Amino acid sequence: MKINWAERLRRQVHGLAESLGNLFVESFHYLALFAIGAVTAWAAVMEFLGMLEKGHIKIDDILLLFIYLELGAMVGIYFKTSHTILTPEINSKISQVGLLAA
């Protein structure tokens, strides 16, 4: 014998838990993205100011600035699309090659 009120209550609890879980996960993602974006921008500015202080710029410095640019772009892409650059297919292929082997 199925108890309808209990089943209905179970569905409501499940729906509430799923909604709260999604809220917490999305909130964490946005908070982390803001933090990563801010730290990346700060590090790039500090690196650039360090270059100006030295009075000369080497190729390593320029390459490092490009890395900061790429990190900022990755954060921006995630904000716009809610997807990371590395798709599951790429992650799978990388791990098959053994690059991510622990």
C-alpha positions as CSV (number, residue, x, y, z in Angstrom):
1,M,0.0,0.0,0.0
2,K,1.4,3.3,-1.1
3,I,1.1,6.3,1.3
4,N,0.5,9.3,-1.0
5,W,1.2,12.0,1.6
6,A,4.6,10.4,2.4
7,E,5.6,10.2,-1.2
8,R,4.5,13.8,-1.9
9,L,6.5,15.0,1.2
10,R,9.5,13.0,0.0
11,R,9.4,14.7,-3.4
12,Q,9.1,18.1,-1.8
13,V,12.1,17.4,0.5
14,H,14.1,16.1,-2.5
15,G,13.2,19.2,-4.6
16,L,14.2,21.5,-1.7
17,A,17.5,19.7,-1.1
18,E,18.3,19.8,-4.8
19,S,17.5,23.5,-5.1
20,L,19.5,24.4,-2.0
21,G,22.4,22.3,-3.3
22,N,22.4,24.0,-6.7
23,L,22.3,27.4,-4.9
24,F,25.3,26.6,-2.8
25,V,27.3,25.1,-5.6
26,E,26.6,28.1,-8.0
27,S,27.3,30.6,-5.2
28,F,30.6,28.9,-4.5
29,H,31.5,28.9,-8.2
30,Y,30.8,32.6,-8.5
31,L,32.7,33.5,-5.3
32,A,35.7,31.4,-6.4
33,L,35.6,33.0,-9.9
34,F,35.6,36.5,-8.4
35,A,38.5,35.6,-6.1
36,I,40.5,34.0,-8.9
37,G,39.8,36.9,-11.2
38,A,40.8,39.5,-8.6
39,V,44.0,37.6,-7.6
40,T,45.0,37.1,-11.2
41,A,44.5,40.8,-12.0
42,W,46.4,41.8,-8.8
43,A,49.3,39.5,-9.7
44,A,49.5,40.8,-13.2
45,V,49.5,44.4,-12.1
46,M,52.2,43.7,-9.4
47,E,54.3,41.8,-12.0
48,F,54.0,44.7,-14.4
49,L,55.0,47.3,-11.8
50,G,57.9,45.1,-10.9
51,M,59.0,45.2,-14.5
52,L,58.8,49.0,-14.5
53,E,60.9,49.1,-11.3
54,K,63.6,47.0,-12.8
55,G,63.8,49.3,-15.8
56,H,64.0,46.5,-18.3
57,I,61.8,43.7,-19.6
58,K,62.8,40.2,-20.6
59,I,61.0,37.8,-22.7
60,D,60.1,35.8,-19.6
61,D,58.2,38.8,-18.2
62,I,56.2,39.2,-21.4
63,L,55.4,35.5,-21.4
64,L,54.2,35.6,-17.8
65,L,51.9,38.5,-18.7
66,F,50.4,36.4,-21.4
67,I,49.8,33.6,-18.9
68,Y,48.0,36.1,-16.7
69,L,45.9,37.2,-19.7
70,E,45.0,33.6,-20.4
71,L,43.9,33.0,-16.8
72,G,41.8,36.1,-17.0
73,A,40.2,35.0,-20.2
74,M,39.4,31.6,-18.7
75,V,37.6,33.2,-15.9
76,G,35.7,35.4,-18.3
77,I,34.7,32.5,-20.5
78,Y,33.4,30.6,-17.5
79,F,31.3,33.6,-16.5
80,K,29.8,33.8,-20.0
81,T,29.3,30.1,-20.7
82,S,29.4,28.4,-17.3
83,H,31.8,25.9,-18.9
84,T,35.5,25.5,-18.4
85,I,38.0,25.4,-21.3
86,L,38.8,21.8,-20.6
87,T,35.9,19.7,-21.7
88,P,35.3,16.1,-20.3
89,E,36.5,14.7,-23.7
90,I,39.8,16.6,-23.4
91,N,40.2,15.6,-19.7
92,S,39.5,12.0,-20.7
93,K,42.1,12.0,-23.5
94,I,44.7,13.7,-21.2
95,S,44.2,11.1,-18.5
96,Q,44.4,8.3,-21.1
97,V,47.8,9.5,-22.1
98,G,48.8,9.5,-18.5
99,L,49.4,13.2,-18.0
100,L,47.0,13.3,-15.1
101,A,48.0,10.0,-13.6
102,A,48.4,10.2,-9.9
